[in-house]
């Protein structure tokens, strides 16, 4: 196996010409260390998240938890679980991910198995650093129906189309009743300072929204 190594910056490394077995070996050796690994067609990227990245992903996750609680939406969160499928030559970890439908199907899931389990309903991707290995083709091969991408430009909802690619959407598949522009404003508020008042404000805002039929 011949590998080429790129160092786009001090926060991530890209290896090219990597075998699937080497990718799995890397995952095993990393274990629970805070390093994200993405694999697509022999290209493997290792990223070390920055504090601003971690704050943003937790802000989004906290808002989703409050949303699910207030609207009594069944939910199971799997954080940065590794989702991979050798037959599709693709694997990655979301920054956060959630299941909202048919939770019995993933009950007791210790490790994702594409034969037994479906991908998460919602995949959160925070783009503080520009990844060298694109995440959307990985998610598309895994069959993830919805991605929320957050960057300095704001929050973008991306839905998987019948053509197998993602397209921007003004509404969320998981939360079709949710005004996404207003939701995104709360992410910025959480990042500005004390989170508790903002989460309480978000809860009150949710209660003011019309109840979906």
Rosetta silent file (secondary structure, phi, psi, omega in degrees, C-alpha in Angstrom):
SEQUENCE: XXXXXXXXXXXXXXXXXXXXXXXXXXXXXXXXXXXXXXXXXXXXXXXXXXXXXXXXXXXXXXXXXXXXXXXXXXXXXXXXXXXXXXXXXXXXXXXXXXXXXXXXXXXXXXXXXXXXXXXXXXXXXXXXXXXXXXXXXXXXXXXXXXXXXXXXXXXXXXXXXXXXXXXXXXXXXXXXXXXXXXXXXXXXXXXXXXXXXXXXXXXXXXXXXXXXX
SCORE:     score description
SCORE:     0.000 S_00000001
   1 L     0.000  126.084  177.296    0.000    0.000    0.000 S_00000001
   2 L  -105.291  124.791 -178.028    1.414    3.398   -1.021 S_00000001
   3 L  -116.477  141.550  171.382    0.175    6.377    0.961 S_00000001
   4 E  -108.565  136.185 -175.426    0.503   10.088    0.297 S_00000001
   5 E  -113.805  126.843  174.882    0.324   12.374    3.329 S_00000001
   6 E  -113.306  144.597  174.766   -1.035   15.935    3.265 S_00000001
   7 E  -122.824   80.809 -178.038   -0.897   18.397    6.148 S_00000001
   8 E   -57.153  -34.877  173.993   -3.477   21.083    5.261 S_00000001
   9 E  -165.240 -172.921 -175.797   -2.831   22.695    8.679 S_00000001
  10 L   -74.679   -9.403 -175.202   -1.923   21.729   12.229 S_00000001
  11 L   -96.450  -16.332  177.603   -5.434   20.514   12.978 S_00000001
  12 E  -151.378  155.743 -177.753   -5.815   17.743   10.419 S_00000001
  13 E  -125.356  141.232  177.408   -3.929   15.195    8.342 S_00000001
  14 E  -121.276  127.342  175.585   -5.013   13.559    5.088 S_00000001
  15 E  -111.996  134.902  179.727   -3.750   10.159    3.949 S_00000001
  16 E  -120.690  145.773 -175.223   -4.404    8.968    0.410 S_00000001
  17 L    83.787   30.975 -176.263   -4.162    5.421   -0.906 S_00000001
  18 L   -92.835  137.656  176.726   -5.424    3.954    2.358 S_00000001
  19 L   -82.319  160.244  177.853   -6.963    0.481    2.522 S_00000001
  20 H   -62.752  -38.139  179.993  -10.210   -0.229    4.354 S_00000001
  21 H   -64.713  -35.928  178.035   -8.369   -2.467    6.825 S_00000001
  22 H   -68.181  -39.040  176.052   -5.947    0.367    7.622 S_00000001
  23 H   -59.622  -47.303 -179.563   -8.889    2.693    8.212 S_00000001
  24 H   -66.581  -36.867  176.773  -10.477    0.218   10.625 S_00000001
  25 H   -63.034  -40.807  177.619   -7.149   -0.329   12.360 S_00000001
  26 H   -61.327  -43.692  178.411   -6.811    3.428   12.805 S_00000001
  27 H   -59.959  -42.250 -179.652  -10.279    3.630   14.348 S_00000001
  28 H   -64.976  -39.621 -177.968   -9.385    0.856   16.791 S_00000001
  29 H   -73.297  -34.138  178.378   -6.132    2.517   17.813 S_00000001
  30 H   -69.920  -38.689  179.309   -7.719    5.927   18.272 S_00000001
  31 L    59.997 -126.031 -177.413  -10.476    4.486   20.430 S_00000001
  32 L   -96.886   14.732  176.931  -12.257    7.211   22.400 S_00000001
  33 L   -65.575  150.143 -177.978   -9.695    9.928   21.787 S_00000001
  34 L   -77.271   62.917  178.091  -11.164   13.228   20.534 S_00000001
  35 E  -128.822  127.132  178.844  -10.039   12.683   16.954 S_00000001
  36 E   -95.094  140.241 -178.173  -12.478   12.455   14.072 S_00000001
  37 E  -126.927  129.083  176.789  -11.729   10.165   11.148 S_00000001
  38 E  -122.126  142.190 -178.600  -13.378   10.284    7.721 S_00000001
  39 E  -134.099  133.178  176.719  -12.838    7.788    4.899 S_00000001
  40 E  -152.627  113.455  174.266  -13.896    7.985    1.262 S_00000001
  41 L    51.247   45.231  175.556  -12.504    5.893   -1.595 S_00000001
  42 L    88.794   -4.624  174.715   -9.065    5.446   -0.045 S_00000001
  43 E  -100.812  127.707 -177.871   -8.684    8.987    1.313 S_00000001
  44 E  -125.228  129.726 -179.088   -8.621    9.214    5.117 S_00000001
  45 E  -118.686  132.888  176.568   -8.691   12.427    7.105 S_00000001
  46 E  -114.433  125.739 -177.068   -7.915   12.791   10.808 S_00000001
  47 E  -126.689  139.074  174.810   -9.090   15.982   12.500 S_00000001
  48 E  -105.243  111.374 -173.033   -8.592   17.337   16.007 S_00000001
  49 L   -63.787  143.105  175.365  -11.616   19.517   16.898 S_00000001
  50 L   -86.972  158.551  177.725  -11.068   23.094   18.064 S_00000001
  51 H   -54.755  -40.415 -179.545  -12.861   24.557   21.112 S_00000001
  52 H   -65.394  -31.234  175.364  -15.052   26.740   18.870 S_00000001
  53 H   -65.955  -46.973 -177.585  -16.062   23.611   16.960 S_00000001
  54 H   -65.653  -38.277  179.133  -17.022   21.787   20.147 S_00000001
  55 H   -64.723  -41.520 -178.657  -19.017   24.740   21.482 S_00000001
  56 H   -65.869  -43.416 -177.556  -20.994   25.038   18.266 S_00000001
  57 H   -67.765  -36.734  178.557  -21.887   21.362   18.064 S_00000001
  58 H   -70.552  -33.833  177.286  -22.983   21.260   21.704 S_00000001
  59 H   -61.051  -46.942  179.831  -25.062   24.405   21.226 S_00000001
  60 H   -63.933  -43.885 -179.581  -26.971   22.788   18.358 S_00000001
  61 H   -62.178  -41.973  179.971  -27.362   19.525   20.262 S_00000001
  62 H   -63.307  -39.578  177.990  -28.677   21.315   23.365 S_00000001
  63 H   -64.690  -40.236  179.989  -31.275   23.154   21.301 S_00000001
  64 H   -65.538  -38.917  178.806  -32.420   19.901   19.700 S_00000001
  65 H   -63.285  -45.232  178.218  -32.769   18.245   23.101 S_00000001
  66 H   -62.872  -41.482  178.840  -34.924   21.112   24.392 S_00000001
  67 H   -59.365  -48.202 -179.306  -36.963   21.019   21.181 S_00000001
  68 H   -63.477  -39.680  179.868  -37.611   17.283   21.493 S_00000001
  69 H   -65.349  -46.377 -176.182  -38.548   17.626   25.166 S_00000001
  70 H   -66.082  -36.888 -177.520  -40.942   20.518   24.599 S_00000001
  71 L   -97.430    6.728  178.076  -42.697   18.872   21.649 S_00000001
  72 L    54.084   44.900 -179.884  -42.571   15.363   23.164 S_00000001
  73 L   -92.160  122.720  176.774  -40.727   14.045   20.103 S_00000001
  74 L   -55.809  137.681 -174.810  -39.209   10.565   20.562 S_00000001
  75 L  -152.922  143.124  171.114  -35.447   10.889   20.297 S_00000001
  76 E  -137.332  122.158 -177.092  -32.262    8.909   20.672 S_00000001
  77 E  -101.557  140.420 -178.517  -28.921   10.704   20.390 S_00000001
  78 L  -124.645   16.972  172.438  -25.726    8.967   19.325 S_00000001
  79 L    51.484 -127.266 -178.256  -23.223   11.824   19.463 S_00000001
  80 L  -104.836   40.627  176.503  -20.146   11.203   17.302 S_00000001
  81 L   -55.894  142.811  176.294  -20.719    7.510   16.675 S_00000001
  82 E   -79.890  126.107  175.039  -18.729    6.085   13.753 S_00000001
  83 E  -115.187  121.886 -177.726  -20.930    5.135   10.792 S_00000001
  84 E  -148.439  153.421  179.602  -19.160    3.152    8.093 S_00000001
  85 E  -146.040  111.934 -175.055  -19.918    0.716    5.298 S_00000001
  86 H   -61.724  -40.152 -178.108  -17.128   -1.170    3.583 S_00000001
  87 H   -61.744  -26.084  179.034  -19.201   -1.950    0.479 S_00000001
  88 H   -97.390   -1.154 -179.527  -19.662    1.797   -0.061 S_00000001
  89 L    51.992   45.767 -175.022  -16.016    2.589    0.782 S_00000001
  90 E  -148.456  143.092  176.170  -17.218    5.333    3.117 S_00000001
  91 E  -167.377  148.770  178.895  -17.199    6.116    6.809 S_00000001
  92 E  -169.378  172.500  172.594  -17.245    9.091    9.143 S_00000001
  93 E  -117.742  131.393  172.286  -18.437   10.470   12.469 S_00000001
  94 L   -71.226  165.419  170.953  -21.008   13.248   12.689 S_00000001
  95 L   -73.222  -37.365  170.422  -20.411   16.012   15.172 S_00000001
  96 E  -150.758  154.166  175.196  -23.781   15.025   16.622 S_00000001
  97 E  -150.436  156.837 -174.092  -26.540   12.771   15.325 S_00000001
  98 E  -143.307  146.532  168.532  -30.080   11.858   16.249 S_00000001
  99 E  -111.158  137.528  178.069  -32.760    9.268   15.577 S_00000001
 100 L  -124.771  -16.463 -174.601  -36.398   10.337   15.825 S_00000001
 101 L  -118.793  144.764  174.347  -38.264    7.552   14.035 S_00000001
 102 L    46.988   57.500 -176.665  -38.656    3.839   14.757 S_00000001
 103 H   -65.300  -23.036  178.220  -36.367    3.924   17.781 S_00000001
 104 H   -62.551  -27.860 -177.424  -36.958    0.233   18.425 S_00000001
 105 H   -68.222  -23.691 -179.675  -34.924   -0.522   15.289 S_00000001
 106 H  -116.209   11.842  178.174  -31.752    0.890   16.859 S_00000001
 107 L   -63.047  130.648  179.693  -32.457   -0.071   20.465 S_00000001
 108 L    77.980    9.712 -179.565  -29.380   -1.673   22.021 S_00000001
 109 L   -66.628  114.729  177.948  -27.111   -0.682   19.113 S_00000001
 110 L   -91.905  -33.088  178.160  -23.545   -1.010   20.401 S_00000001
 111 L  -148.953  137.030 -177.567  -21.884   -0.502   17.026 S_00000001
 112 L   -64.174  128.473  175.907  -23.414    0.570   13.747 S_00000001
 113 L  -126.510  110.667 -174.925  -24.010   -2.344   11.376 S_00000001
 114 L   -61.502  -18.522  177.298  -25.414   -1.253    7.981 S_00000001
 115 L   -75.650  -34.547 -175.200  -27.020   -4.666    7.548 S_00000001
 116 L  -101.579  -28.241 -170.655  -28.988   -4.323   10.788 S_00000001
 117 L  -121.225  150.080  173.807  -29.266   -0.594   11.358 S_00000001
 118 L   -93.573  160.944  178.646  -30.343    2.430    9.388 S_00000001
 119 L   -70.769  165.557  179.860  -28.369    5.685    9.429 S_00000001
 120 L   -64.346  154.305  179.083  -29.379    8.518   11.775 S_00000001
 121 L   -72.416  -30.614 -177.896  -32.311   10.730   10.839 S_00000001
 122 E  -137.734  126.680 -178.606  -30.305   13.903   11.431 S_00000001
 123 E  -116.046  124.161 -179.546  -26.548   14.386   11.009 S_00000001
 124 E  -101.357  129.405 -179.760  -24.911   17.557   12.372 S_00000001
 125 E  -128.874  117.666  178.109  -21.746   18.808   10.690 S_00000001
 126 E  -101.572  119.465 -174.770  -19.864   21.853   12.050 S_00000001
 127 L  -105.438   72.492  173.553  -17.502   23.324    9.458 S_00000001
 128 L   -80.494  -45.691  170.974  -15.052   25.460   11.392 S_00000001
 129 L   -98.351  147.854  177.457  -12.150   23.955    9.466 S_00000001
 130 L   -82.089  112.082 -179.272  -12.572   23.139    5.792 S_00000001
 131 L   -69.080  145.517  177.826  -12.338   19.335    5.513 S_00000001
 132 L   -84.701  -28.617  175.047  -10.220   17.900    2.729 S_00000001
 133 L   -98.924  113.091 -175.329  -12.346   14.744    2.507 S_00000001
 134 L   -63.471  137.898 -176.390  -15.917   15.860    1.669 S_00000001
 135 L   -86.380  -32.780 -175.210  -18.521   14.647    4.140 S_00000001
 136 H   -61.602  -42.667  176.495  -21.651   14.848    2.017 S_00000001
 137 H   -60.953  -33.263  176.961  -20.671   12.028   -0.392 S_00000001
 138 H   -64.734  -49.403 -179.679  -19.986    9.854    2.664 S_00000001
 139 H   -61.438  -38.570 -179.826  -23.391   10.659    4.156 S_00000001
 140 H   -63.849  -42.547  179.206  -25.076   10.073    0.795 S_00000001
 141 H   -66.508  -31.728  177.951  -23.535    6.621    0.468 S_00000001
 142 H   -79.104  -17.593  178.608  -24.640    5.799    4.000 S_00000001
 143 L    87.858   24.143  178.383  -28.156    7.030    3.215 S_00000001
 144 L   -68.390  122.280 -173.734  -28.390    9.847    5.770 S_00000001
 145 L   -76.358  -25.180 -173.935  -31.620   11.721    4.876 S_00000001
 146 E  -147.163  134.132  175.876  -30.785   15.092    6.437 S_00000001
 147 E  -122.488  136.596  167.468  -27.661   17.084    7.281 S_00000001
 148 E  -107.545  117.651  178.578  -27.442   20.339    9.190 S_00000001
 149 E  -103.901  126.472  178.932  -24.239   22.164    8.262 S_00000001
 150 E  -119.165  130.898  179.053  -23.091   24.978   10.548 S_00000001
 151 E  -145.961 -172.931  177.483  -20.284   27.379    9.645 S_00000001
 152 L   -63.397  -17.988  178.598  -19.400   31.042    9.991 S_00000001
 153 L   -86.418   -4.612  178.876  -22.010   31.646    7.291 S_00000001
 154 E   114.579 -161.850 -176.703  -24.772   30.195    9.460 S_00000001
 155 E  -103.969  132.719  177.987  -26.904   27.046    9.452 S_00000001
 156 E  -125.366  130.670  175.478  -27.863   25.234    6.247 S_00000001
 157 E   -92.338  128.839 -179.121  -30.349   22.377    5.970 S_00000001
 158 E  -125.512  125.397 -179.086  -29.382   19.802    3.353 S_00000001
 159 E  -113.137  141.439  179.539  -31.749   17.009    2.299 S_00000001
 160 E   -75.114  126.375 -178.843  -30.821   13.885    0.347 S_00000001
 161 L   -93.292  171.908  178.223  -32.527   13.842   -3.048 S_00000001
 162 L   -65.544  -18.717  178.422  -33.597   10.878   -5.183 S_00000001
 163 L   -82.561   -2.655  177.870  -30.487   11.532   -7.301 S_00000001
 164 L    82.663   19.983  176.086  -28.296   10.654   -4.313 S_00000001
 165 L  -128.646  165.953 -178.160  -26.993   14.182   -3.689 S_00000001
 166 E   -98.608  146.221  178.798  -27.874   16.842   -1.139 S_00000001
 167 E  -133.551  147.792  177.721  -29.793   20.025   -1.850 S_00000001
 168 E   -62.103  146.901  177.468  -30.514   23.092    0.277 S_00000001
 169 E  -140.126  141.620  177.608  -33.902   23.204    1.946 S_00000001
 170 L   -77.541  -18.781 -178.412  -35.733   25.996    3.748 S_00000001
 171 L  -125.212  158.847  179.330  -37.368   23.434    6.051 S_00000001
 172 L   -93.212  142.265  175.236  -36.193   20.457    8.048 S_00000001
 173 L   -71.660  -38.590 -179.045  -37.355   16.927    7.357 S_00000001
 174 L   -72.786  -36.092 -178.186  -37.069   16.037   11.035 S_00000001
 175 L  -130.924   73.230 -174.613  -38.825   19.224   12.237 S_00000001
 176 L   -63.682  -19.464 -178.956  -40.981   20.543    9.367 S_00000001
 177 L   -85.869   -6.685 -169.409  -42.775   22.995   11.692 S_00000001
 178 L   -88.507  122.605  173.601  -39.547   24.687   12.836 S_00000001
 179 L   -69.919  105.837 -169.468  -38.640   28.160   11.452 S_00000001
 180 H   -69.140  -33.651  179.204  -35.009   27.410   10.669 S_00000001
 181 H   -63.478  -44.569  178.227  -33.794   31.003   10.382 S_00000001
 182 H   -67.100  -38.714  177.134  -35.041   31.818   13.868 S_00000001
 183 H   -58.561  -44.520 -178.370  -33.650   28.525   15.185 S_00000001
 184 H   -62.387  -31.886  178.550  -30.218   29.418   13.801 S_00000001
 185 H   -61.242  -33.543 -179.370  -30.308   32.749   15.657 S_00000001
 186 H   -70.296  -26.692  175.922  -30.405   30.858   18.942 S_00000001
 187 H   -62.244  -48.198  178.712  -27.155   29.072   18.059 S_00000001
 188 H   -60.473  -39.835  178.971  -25.387   32.421   17.868 S_00000001
 189 H   -63.596  -39.792  178.685  -26.938   33.526   21.155 S_00000001
 190 H   -63.765  -35.656 -177.681  -25.705   30.365   22.880 S_00000001
 191 H   -77.532  -13.496 -175.994  -22.192   30.987   21.612 S_00000001
 192 H   -80.499  -22.285 -176.247  -22.200   34.581   22.867 S_00000001
 193 L   177.653 -134.090 -178.013  -22.209   33.824   26.593 S_00000001
 194 L   -60.621  125.077 -174.234  -24.258   32.244   29.367 S_00000001
 195 H   -81.560  -29.946 -172.717  -26.209   29.381   27.828 S_00000001
 196 H   -61.775  -49.441  178.295  -28.940   28.946   30.431 S_00000001
 197 H   -58.976  -35.694 -179.837  -30.869   32.203   29.746 S_00000001
 198 H   -69.483  -40.339  177.835  -30.748   31.479   26.023 S_00000001
 199 H   -64.561  -36.850  176.594  -32.033   27.927   26.465 S_00000001
 200 H   -67.746  -39.791  176.559  -34.887   29.271   28.608 S_00000001
 201 H   -63.564  -40.343  178.605  -35.636   31.888   25.958 S_00000001
 202 H   -63.413  -42.295  177.742  -35.596   29.162   23.318 S_00000001
 203 H   -59.851  -44.734  179.699  -38.014   27.067   25.349 S_00000001
 204 H   -64.994  -38.100  177.878  -40.416   30.002   25.672 S_00000001
 205 H   -62.569  -42.838  178.330  -40.120   30.691   21.938 S_00000001
 206 H   -59.564  -39.683 -177.950  -40.978   27.073   21.150 S_00000001
 207 H   -68.767  -19.761  179.239  -44.070   27.310   23.315 S_00000001
 208 H   -85.799  -12.061 -178.429  -45.215   30.312   21.290 S_00000001
 209 L   -76.387  150.888  174.819  -45.089   28.419   17.994 S_00000001
 210 L   -60.535  142.601  177.099  -48.241   26.858   16.558 S_00000001
 211 L   -75.906  125.760 -179.412  -48.631   23.205   17.457 S_00000001
 212 L   -64.751  145.445 -179.611  -48.140   21.063   14.315 S_00000001
 213 L   -75.148    0.000    0.000  -51.154   19.038   13.275 S_00000001
